[in-house]
Amino acid sequence: MTSEQCIRPAVASGRFRLHFVSLPLALVCFVAAGSAQAQWRTGQTAEPAPVLESRSGKLVGYATMVDAAAERLHAAVVALADHGTRDPQPGAVPPQQQALVDQAQRAWMVVKETPPDFVGHDVYIAAERQFAESVGRMQRAATSAAEAVTEARAILAAMERLEDAAAAEAMRGG
């Protein structure tokens, strides 16, 4: 098993691979939190855990946040694909389609919370561009549900590349 597989084993979900934080990373966070909790109980000032304050720790945390946002966006895509193609009134945007647009905007906000030295990374710049284009298209009133799903899938693919790049940077030791 490679070190990258230890950090983020893939779980297939439709056409997109969504990643979950693995047990080893959870244990590192738990051990770090355990020492802070022990300090709190004894009345000492808890210092941030060094592993979480490192560049690698920040990148792993960022990748985890991007993954969680991608899962929520994927759930909105599934809801629209399953239930949102029926317009409640002629010309009206289905509620599931509006929920997808809202979730895409929330995911974009998560993506923007990148560690400062990762902002110039090519994958981040490409993801930012993809969000701007896709969310803009999704917000147009004439966008069909099928077009909104297509744009959301493009965003999910960009998020996956971004998550992979952040995890790879973390593996390199930041």
C-alpha positions in Angstrom: 0.0 0.0 0.0 1.5 3.4 -1.0 1.6 6.3 1.4 -1.0 8.1 -0.6 -3.4 5.2 -0.3 -2.9 5.3 3.5 -4.0 8.9 3.6 -6.9 8.8 1.2 -8.3 5.5 0.0 -10.8 6.0 -2.8 -14.5 5.1 -2.5 -16.3 5.0 -5.8 -19.5 7.0 -6.0 -21.1 7.1 -9.4 -18.6 8.4 -12.0 -16.6 10.3 -9.4 -14.2 9.0 -6.9 -14.9 10.6 -3.5 -12.2 10.3 -0.9 -12.5 9.9 2.8 -10.0 10.5 5.5 -8.3 7.3 6.4 -7.8 5.7 9.8 -4.1 6.6 10.0 -4.8 10.3 9.5 -7.7 10.2 11.9 -5.4 8.6 14.5 -2.8 11.3 14.0 -5.5 13.9 14.6 -6.9 12.0 17.6 -3.5 11.7 19.2 -2.8 15.4 18.6 -6.2 16.3 20.1 -5.6 14.0 23.0 -2.6 15.9 24.2 -4.4 19.2 23.9 -7.4 17.7 25.8 -5.0 16.5 28.5 -3.5 20.0 28.9 -7.0 21.4 29.2 -7.9 19.1 32.0 -4.8 20.0 33.9 -5.4 23.7 33.5 -2.4 24.3 31.1 -2.7 26.3 28.0 -3.2 24.0 25.0 -0.8 24.7 22.1 -1.9 23.8 18.6 -0.7 20.4 17.6 2.5 20.7 15.5 1.3 18.3 12.8 -1.8 20.4 12.2 0.1 23.6 12.1 2.6 22.4 9.5 2.1 23.1 5.8 1.5 19.4 5.2 -1.2 19.4 8.0 -2.9 22.4 6.5 -2.9 20.8 3.0 -4.4 17.6 4.4 -7.0 19.6 6.2 -7.8 21.5 3.0 -8.0 18.3 0.9 -10.4 16.9 3.5 -12.6 20.1 3.4 -12.6 19.9 -0.4 -13.7 16.3 -0.3 -16.5 17.0 2.1 -17.7 19.9 -0.1 -17.5 17.6 -3.2 -19.7 15.0 -1.4 -22.4 17.6 -0.6 -22.3 18.8 -4.2 -22.5 15.2 -5.5 -25.5 14.6 -3.3 -27.2 17.7 -4.8 -26.4 16.4 -8.3 -28.0 13.1 -7.5 -31.1 14.8 -6.0 -31.5 16.9 -9.2 -30.9 13.9 -11.5 -33.5 11.8 -9.5 -36.2 14.3 -8.7 -35.5 17.8 -10.2 -36.3 17.4 -13.9 -40.0 18.0 -13.3 -40.8 21.8 -13.4 -43.4 22.8 -10.7 -44.6 25.5 -13.1 -43.8 26.2 -16.7 -40.5 28.2 -16.8 -39.8 27.8 -13.1 -36.5 26.5 -11.9 -36.9 23.2 -10.0 -36.1 23.5 -6.3 -33.4 20.8 -6.7 -31.7 22.8 -9.4 -31.6 25.9 -7.2 -30.2 23.7 -4.4 -27.5 22.5 -6.8 -26.5 26.1 -7.7 -26.5 27.0 -4.0 -24.3 23.9 -3.2 -21.9 24.8 -6.0 -21.5 28.3 -4.6 -20.9 26.9 -1.1 -18.3 24.4 -2.5 -16.6 27.4 -4.3 -16.3 29.2 -0.9 -14.7 26.1 0.6 -12.2 25.9 -2.3 -11.3 29.5 -1.8 -10.2 28.7 1.8 -6.9 27.3 0.5 -3.6 27.7 2.3 -2.0 30.9 1.0 1.0 29.3 -0.6 -1.2 26.9 -2.6 -3.1 29.7 -4.3 -0.6 29.9 -7.1 -0.8 26.2 -7.9 -1.9 25.4 -11.4 -4.6 23.0 -10.3 -6.0 25.6 -7.9 -6.1 28.2 -10.7 -7.8 25.8 -13.1 -10.4 24.9 -10.4 -11.1 28.5 -9.7 -11.6 29.1 -13.4 -13.9 26.1 -13.7 -16.0 27.3 -10.8 -16.4 30.8 -12.2 -17.4 29.4 -15.6 -19.7 26.7 -14.4 -21.5 28.6 -11.6 -22.0 31.5 -14.0 -23.7 29.1 -16.5 -25.7 27.4 -13.8 -27.1 30.7 -12.5 -28.6 31.6 -15.9 -32.4 31.3 -15.9 -32.4 29.4 -19.2 -30.1 26.7 -17.9 -31.8 23.3 -18.1 -31.5 20.7 -15.3 -29.3 18.5 -17.6 -27.0 21.4 -18.3 -26.7 22.2 -14.6 -25.8 18.6 -13.9 -23.2 18.7 -16.6 -21.7 21.9 -15.1 -21.7 20.4 -11.6 -19.9 17.3 -12.9 -17.2 19.5 -14.4 -16.9 21.2 -11.0 -16.6 17.8 -9.3 -13.9 16.8 -11.6 -12.0 20.0 -10.9 -12.5 19.5 -7.2 -11.1 15.9 -7.4 -8.0 17.2 -9.2 -7.6 19.9 -6.6 -8.0 17.5 -3.7 -5.4 15.1 -5.4 -2.9 17.9 -5.8 -3.3 19.1 -2.2 -2.8 15.6 -0.9 0.2 15.1 -3.2 1.8 18.3 -1.9 1.1 17.2 1.6 2.8 13.8 0.9 5.9 15.6 -0.5 6.2 17.1 3.0 4.7 20.4 2.0 
